[in-house]
Structures are given as structure tokens and as C-alpha cells.
Amino acid sequence: MFFDLNTNIEKVKDYFVSFNISEGTAYALMKFPDKWVIATSLSEYGINTSKDPDTGGYYFFCEYANLDKLFTAIIETIEANKEMVEKQSLFLSKANELQDIFSKNPLSKLKQLRFVFEPQKKELKIATETSEKVSPSEDTNTTEMTRKTKAKNE
């Protein structure tokens, strides 16, 4: 797979300051909003970071041969921080909704308040070819055993 530097810089352009290669090491200087954080676990993947005192930005750097990892780390840092900001905003919004609910309802009704999330459905990627086919009778037996097990547990 071919690494395209321009395409990757385009993906992070809102935070990109500069890119440099020196003595086999690639450096990307990024400027993020003040409250954003950088994962300390990046070093496990060969990516290092350091704060630039002049710009307040962060250098992400690694061996030149790992440019794909470098930009993946930067993109994941951006995505994680954007999600954190969105969660904070959502939390404040929901806290205001909750405050409104508490101010407008009697205690007896508030004691019934529950937070329920529908389970997320994961789509399974099923291979189109299977090595073993199940006959209808086996399938029926399996379904029946499942029903009996569920009934026992309930």
C-alpha cells in the first residue's frame, strides 16, 4: 500500500502546523485546542510526542518508515478528543434536561425514573461459504434446546 503524505496532511489540516524529516525521523507539529489530551500509550506503537514551548502545539514523531502509524496516531488523537468534547456537551445538555424533569415532577414520580439503553445490535460478517451445513432437523433440535435452557434459567 502506498503512503500519500498529502492525503494524510489533508485529513488533519485543521490542526496541522508543519511536517519535517530529519536524520530518519519524521516530525509532525500539530496545534490542538487547549483542553485536548494526548494518549500516553502512543509510545507503545513507536510514536512519541513532546510539547513545543514556542507554539503550544505538539510534535508527533517516529522513524520515517512508520509514517502511516504517525498519521494514524494523529487522526485517532483528533477523533478521541472530538468525541470527548461532544460527550461533555451532551452531558451538559442531558443534565439540563434532568434538572427540568426534577423541577417539574413530584418525588413519587421521580423515584420511578430509570435510565434504559437499548442494546446495540452488532452486524456480524458471515462468510458466504460454510464448511459444514446444518440440516433442518439439527437446527430444530438446537432451537428446542435453546428454548428449554432459557426456560430453566428464567
C-alpha positions as CSV (number, residue, x, y, z in Angstrom):
1,M,0.0,0.0,0.0
2,F,1.3,3.4,-1.0
3,F,1.5,6.1,1.7
4,D,0.3,9.5,0.4
5,L,1.6,12.3,2.6
6,N,-0.6,15.0,1.1
7,T,-3.7,13.0,1.6
8,N,-2.8,12.4,5.3
9,I,-2.0,16.1,5.8
10,E,-5.4,16.9,4.3
11,K,-7.1,14.7,6.9
12,V,-5.5,16.7,9.8
13,K,-5.3,20.1,8.1
14,D,-7.4,21.9,10.8
15,Y,-4.7,21.2,13.3
16,F,-1.6,20.9,11.1
17,V,1.3,23.3,11.6
18,S,4.3,21.7,9.9
19,F,6.0,18.4,8.8
20,N,9.7,17.7,8.7
21,I,12.1,14.8,8.3
22,S,15.5,14.9,9.9
23,E,18.0,12.1,10.3
24,G,15.5,9.4,9.6
25,T,12.9,10.8,12.0
26,A,9.6,12.3,10.8
27,Y,8.1,15.2,12.8
28,A,4.6,16.5,12.5
29,L,3.7,19.6,14.6
30,M,0.0,19.8,15.5
31,K,-1.8,22.6,17.3
32,F,-4.9,21.4,19.2
33,P,-7.4,23.2,21.4
34,D,-6.0,23.9,24.9
35,K,-8.0,21.2,26.8
36,W,-7.3,18.4,24.4
37,V,-5.2,15.5,25.6
38,I,-2.6,13.2,24.0
39,A,-2.7,9.5,24.8
40,T,0.3,8.3,26.8
41,S,0.1,4.9,25.2
42,L,1.3,6.2,21.8
43,S,4.9,5.3,22.7
44,E,3.9,1.6,22.7
45,Y,3.4,2.0,19.0
46,G,6.6,3.7,18.3
47,I,5.1,7.2,18.3
48,N,6.5,9.8,20.6
49,T,5.1,13.3,21.5
50,S,6.5,16.4,23.0
51,K,5.1,19.8,23.6
52,D,6.5,22.7,21.6
53,P,7.1,25.6,24.0
54,D,7.1,28.2,21.2
55,T,3.7,27.3,19.6
56,G,2.0,25.4,22.4
57,G,1.5,22.6,19.9
58,Y,2.6,19.0,20.0
59,Y,5.2,17.2,18.0
60,F,4.3,13.7,17.0
61,F,7.5,11.9,15.8
62,C,8.7,8.5,14.8
63,E,11.0,6.7,12.5
64,Y,10.5,7.9,8.9
65,A,9.5,4.3,7.9
66,N,6.4,4.5,10.1
67,L,4.6,7.5,8.6
68,D,1.3,5.5,8.4
69,K,1.5,4.9,12.1
70,L,2.3,8.5,12.8
71,F,-0.7,9.8,10.9
72,T,-3.0,7.1,12.3
73,A,-1.9,8.2,15.8
74,I,-2.7,11.9,15.0
75,I,-6.1,11.1,13.4
76,E,-7.0,8.9,16.4
77,T,-6.0,11.6,18.8
78,I,-8.2,14.1,16.9
79,E,-11.2,11.7,16.8
80,A,-10.8,10.8,20.6
81,N,-10.7,14.5,21.6
82,K,-13.6,15.4,19.4
83,E,-15.6,12.6,20.9
84,M,-14.7,13.8,24.4
85,V,-15.8,17.4,23.6
86,E,-19.1,16.1,22.2
87,K,-19.7,13.9,25.3
88,Q,-19.1,16.9,27.5
89,S,-21.6,18.9,25.6
90,L,-24.1,16.1,25.6
91,F,-23.6,15.6,29.3
92,L,-24.4,19.3,30.0
93,S,-27.4,19.1,27.8
94,K,-28.8,16.0,29.5
95,A,-28.0,17.5,32.9
96,N,-30.2,20.5,32.0
97,E,-33.0,18.1,30.8
98,L,-32.7,16.2,34.1
99,Q,-32.8,19.4,36.1
100,D,-36.0,20.4,34.3
101,I,-37.6,16.9,34.9
102,F,-36.8,17.2,38.6
103,S,-38.2,20.7,38.9
104,K,-41.5,19.7,37.2
105,N,-42.3,16.3,38.8
106,P,-43.2,15.1,42.3
107,L,-40.8,13.0,44.2
108,S,-43.0,9.9,43.9
109,K,-42.8,10.0,40.1
110,L,-39.1,10.8,40.2
111,K,-38.4,7.6,42.2
112,Q,-39.7,5.7,39.2
113,L,-37.1,7.3,36.9
114,R,-35.0,4.8,35.1
115,F,-32.2,5.0,32.5
116,V,-32.5,2.3,30.0
117,F,-30.4,1.8,26.8
118,E,-31.4,-0.5,24.0
119,P,-28.6,-2.9,23.4
120,Q,-26.6,-2.1,20.3
121,K,-27.0,-4.6,17.5
122,K,-23.7,-5.7,16.0
123,E,-23.8,-6.8,12.5
124,L,-21.9,-10.0,12.1
125,K,-19.9,-10.6,9.0
126,I,-20.7,-14.1,8.0
127,A,-18.7,-15.9,5.4
128,T,-20.6,-16.7,2.3
129,E,-19.2,-20.2,2.2
130,T,-19.5,-22.6,5.2
131,S,-17.6,-25.8,5.6
132,E,-20.5,-27.5,7.4
133,K,-24.2,-27.2,6.7
134,V,-26.8,-27.9,9.4
135,S,-29.8,-30.0,8.4
136,P,-33.2,-28.6,9.3
137,S,-33.7,-31.3,11.9
138,E,-30.5,-30.4,13.7
139,D,-31.4,-26.8,13.5
140,T,-34.8,-27.5,15.1
141,N,-33.2,-29.6,17.9
142,T,-30.8,-26.7,18.6
143,T,-33.6,-24.2,18.8
144,E,-35.6,-26.5,21.1
145,M,-32.6,-27.0,23.4
146,T,-32.1,-23.2,23.5
147,R,-35.8,-22.7,24.5
148,K,-35.5,-25.3,27.2
149,T,-32.3,-23.7,28.6
150,K,-33.9,-20.3,28.6
151,A,-37.0,-21.6,30.4
152,K,-34.8,-23.2,33.0
153,N,-32.9,-20.0,33.6
154,E,-36.0,-17.9,34.0
